[in-house]
């Protein structure tokens, strides 16, 4: 995100933020090699936010993000969330991510939580 997006428009969570209550983090490994990760942040008892979805460059197009997203959505349903939303980048480098989210039934929406409108952000949501 930092390569393509101005610092004030990067909403990626750092390691300390990922450790906070209300955030659950998953990672996928192949031996000692991390393949990808993702997290969900509880916004309220019925609404979760998808956070920190990443796939290692060495593992792109292997289905890593698909499997992590499936696990996160399963967790959201088990928690009783009615909706999962996300913020992602609007630049062409984010197109594979938005295509994945579209394929999972996410649709575009306006900003949620405390996100501001930004030409560098796209917002998506999925009813569960």
Backbone torsions as a table, in degrees:
resi	resn	phi	psi	omega
1	UNK	NA	-37.6	-175.8
2	UNK	-67.2	-23.6	179.9
3	UNK	-71.0	-36.5	-172.6
4	UNK	-106.5	-17.3	-168.4
5	UNK	-120.7	137.4	176.1
6	UNK	-59.3	145.8	-175.9
7	UNK	-52.7	-35.9	-178.1
8	UNK	-72.2	-10.0	179.6
9	UNK	-111.9	11.4	177.0
10	UNK	-97.0	122.4	-177.8
11	UNK	-114.4	17.8	178.3
12	UNK	-65.2	142.8	179.3
13	UNK	-88.5	137.2	173.2
14	UNK	-82.0	174.3	-175.6
15	UNK	-58.3	-41.2	-179.4
16	UNK	-66.5	-38.5	178.6
17	UNK	-67.6	-34.4	179.0
18	UNK	-68.6	-17.1	179.9
19	UNK	-88.5	-7.3	-175.8
20	UNK	-70.9	153.3	174.8
21	UNK	-57.9	147.7	179.4
22	UNK	90.9	-3.1	178.5
23	UNK	-121.8	129.9	175.8
24	UNK	-117.8	132.1	-172.1
25	UNK	-120.6	136.0	175.7
26	UNK	-122.7	150.7	173.7
27	UNK	-138.4	151.3	178.2
28	UNK	-115.5	133.4	-174.7
29	UNK	-127.4	150.5	169.0
30	UNK	-126.1	99.7	-172.3
31	UNK	64.1	-125.0	178.2
32	UNK	-93.4	6.7	-174.7
33	UNK	-102.7	118.5	176.9
34	UNK	-75.1	130.1	-178.2
35	UNK	-95.1	-36.3	-178.4
36	UNK	-178.7	175.8	-179.0
37	UNK	-155.5	167.9	176.3
38	UNK	-169.2	161.5	-177.7
39	UNK	-146.0	162.3	171.0
40	UNK	-128.0	138.1	178.6
41	UNK	-114.7	129.1	177.8
42	UNK	-79.2	118.8	175.7
43	UNK	-86.7	-41.0	170.7
44	UNK	-159.2	-174.1	-172.5
45	UNK	-67.4	-11.4	-179.5
46	UNK	-123.3	1.5	-171.9
47	UNK	-138.1	121.7	176.2
48	UNK	-114.2	156.0	177.5
49	UNK	-118.3	126.6	175.0
50	UNK	-73.0	128.7	-177.2
51	UNK	-133.6	155.0	165.6
52	UNK	55.8	35.6	174.2
53	UNK	-74.0	121.4	179.6
54	UNK	-145.2	146.0	170.8
55	UNK	-125.8	132.9	176.8
56	UNK	-60.3	141.1	-179.1
57	UNK	-55.4	-33.2	-179.7
58	UNK	-70.8	-11.6	-175.5
59	UNK	-123.7	18.2	177.9
60	UNK	-64.8	147.2	177.2
61	UNK	61.8	31.1	175.0
62	UNK	-112.8	2.6	-179.5
63	UNK	88.3	9.0	-178.3
64	UNK	-61.0	-52.1	-178.4
65	UNK	-61.8	-38.7	178.8
66	UNK	-59.4	-46.4	-178.6
67	UNK	-67.5	-39.9	178.3
68	UNK	-66.0	-43.8	179.6
69	UNK	-63.2	-40.7	176.3
70	UNK	-58.3	-43.6	-179.4
71	UNK	-65.3	-42.0	-179.7
72	UNK	-65.3	-43.2	179.5
73	UNK	-66.4	-35.5	175.1
74	UNK	-61.5	-45.6	178.4
75	UNK	-61.3	-43.0	179.8
76	UNK	-59.5	-42.5	178.3
77	UNK	-65.2	-42.6	178.8
78	UNK	-62.2	-32.1	178.0
79	UNK	-78.0	-11.2	-179.5
80	UNK	86.9	15.3	176.5
81	UNK	-64.1	144.4	176.2
82	UNK	-96.3	-18.1	-174.9
83	UNK	-152.4	146.5	171.3
84	UNK	-126.7	131.4	-179.5
85	UNK	-122.8	166.1	178.7
86	UNK	-153.7	158.4	170.6
87	UNK	-118.5	133.8	175.3
88	UNK	-141.3	173.0	-178.0
89	UNK	-76.4	155.5	-178.6
90	UNK	-99.2	-7.5	-176.4
91	UNK	-77.9	160.1	-177.3
92	UNK	-54.1	-29.5	-179.4
93	UNK	-65.2	-17.3	179.2
94	UNK	-93.4	-1.1	-176.5
95	UNK	-58.0	-41.9	176.8
96	UNK	-58.4	-36.9	179.0
97	UNK	-67.9	-47.1	-178.6
98	UNK	-64.7	-34.6	177.2
99	UNK	-64.1	-42.5	176.2
100	UNK	-58.7	-47.9	-178.9
101	UNK	-63.8	-41.6	176.5
102	UNK	-59.2	-43.3	-179.7
103	UNK	-63.4	-24.1	178.3
104	UNK	-92.6	6.3	175.5
105	UNK	92.2	9.5	174.0
106	UNK	-73.9	143.6	174.8
107	UNK	-125.5	158.7	-176.6
108	UNK	-72.3	144.9	-179.7
109	UNK	-148.1	-179.3	176.2
110	UNK	-84.1	177.6	178.3
111	UNK	-58.2	149.1	178.0
112	UNK	-131.3	174.9	-177.3
113	UNK	50.5	-128.2	-178.2
114	UNK	-111.3	23.1	178.0
115	UNK	-73.0	138.3	172.9
116	UNK	-89.2	160.7	169.6
117	UNK	-60.8	141.9	178.9
118	UNK	-156.5	140.5	176.0
119	UNK	-68.6	-11.2	-179.3
120	UNK	-97.0	-1.1	-176.6
121	UNK	-120.0	144.2	167.1
122	UNK	-120.4	145.5	179.7
123	UNK	-121.1	137.1	-178.8
124	UNK	-137.0	155.0	178.6
125	UNK	-146.2	157.4	179.4
126	UNK	-140.3	126.9	172.9
127	UNK	-79.8	137.5	-178.7
128	UNK	-100.3	NA	NA
